[in-house]
Amino acid sequence: MPAKPAPIKKSPAKKAAAKEEKPAEPAPEAPPAEAAPAEAAPAEAAPAEAVPAEAAPAPVEGEAAPAAEPEPTSAPLNLTVEDVNATSVTLKWQQPETIGDSGLDGYTVEYCKEGAAEWVVANAELTVATKLVVAGLTTGDVLNMRVVAVNPGGRSEPAVLAEAVPVRDLVERPKVRLPRSLRTRYVRKVGAQINLVIPFLGKPKPVVSWTKDGEPLDTKRVGIRNSDRDSILFIRTSEREDSGVYEITVKIDSFLDKASLTLQIVDLPGPPASVKLVDTWGFNAALEWTPPKDSGNTEITGYNVQKADKKTGEWFTVLENYHRLNATISDLIMGNSYNFRVFSVNKVGVSEKSVTTKEVATIQKTVPTEVVPCRAGIVYTPPEYQEHDFSEVPKFTAPLIDRAATVGYTTKLLCAVRGCPKPKIEWLKNQMVIGDDPKYRQLSNLGVCSLEIRKPCSFDGGVYTCRAKNDNGVATVSCKLEVKQVIIPEK
């Protein structure tokens, strides 16, 4: 009797399409012997269907070309484990980068025990979600897991987890608790000792690893000590090369957490690259300089400029923490010659060295046009300048405002005035000068005028006026004050 030919396997997409077209029929308990030739019929007919590429008939002119075969999608992206317990694993992923015109039917999730070769399908039907809980697992198994995208073109390349997943309960997930002081740039001077303690959580004990700028740490420079609850990064004597972004990773199985800190080791800056004397005129000298080549691994906050008379050779600071790259030095002495030097400044301090001008600024002795020569020497006649007239008529910048007061409760009126010379202030009630009445307290300070009415009665209401006058004129401002009686309702 001839051997029974194996049936042709169909892709999950074609199986799903077949299920939609035909209703499912119950399988017979024992297939009859006559069914064998019928099952073999597709296999025998297969050679007739498969036509070699060179034997395929060419398309007739005027007829549409046959449609291209659909292609599978690319592999799903970023497959990760979201949760795991004693009987299930939760996976999540992102859709493929390339899907194509044929669309996406769904995803199938498969797992395989570590050391075995057989992959088991976790979901009986395709899922369109990008997350799946694989349940019914055995505690203690270590599983390799993958996700495959399916469309009419077939299965995509699988997205496989980088590491196998142990099926077990996690007492506590890994979590880095970065101290608040390390969440911003951590700045220290060259030579300082670095001792950073980074606490973390996780049970069982997580595996801790460190990197610097994405590369493994140099254990000769940086020491790491790990315990069950924290990791210590230790540098005995810091150098500028220790600056960078340090990242700590705590990992339990396929779960991990990361945190990064930026360490900046700073030093004194170098001197400016160059300085030159641009010009000299009158009693002034103009300088220009360029930033230092070495900023000390931090920003330059300013420059200190000094001058020295060639007669004495003593240096004096003329500009401190100056922010520009050019300056004009004034008030130089006629007939003297000067050298200038510039220091760089950053948050650590002032540069140890400076750069000095090669040229010497000489302040020439010039003879003014208005001079009277005599045997004693030259007499300098300074120019005359007309003084500015600051006189101003009094003007109220803040007026009085109408207000209401209560009998027996002290109230205050306020206004503001300006003028030059300082105006004299007078207060009037109903066009009568108040004067030195002890019931009123009059104050004037820096242009703010106030009138305090102590425990007013109903007769103290009326129109109050503030009058300001000086040699240039008079200004007034008024308001109305109403004093109300408190009415206590009868019981």
Order of alpha helices (4+ residues) and beta strands (2+ residues): alpha-alpha-beta-beta-beta-beta-beta-beta-beta-beta-beta-beta-beta-beta-beta-beta-beta-beta-beta-beta-beta-beta-beta-beta-beta-beta-beta-beta-beta-beta-beta-beta-beta-beta-beta-beta-beta-beta-beta
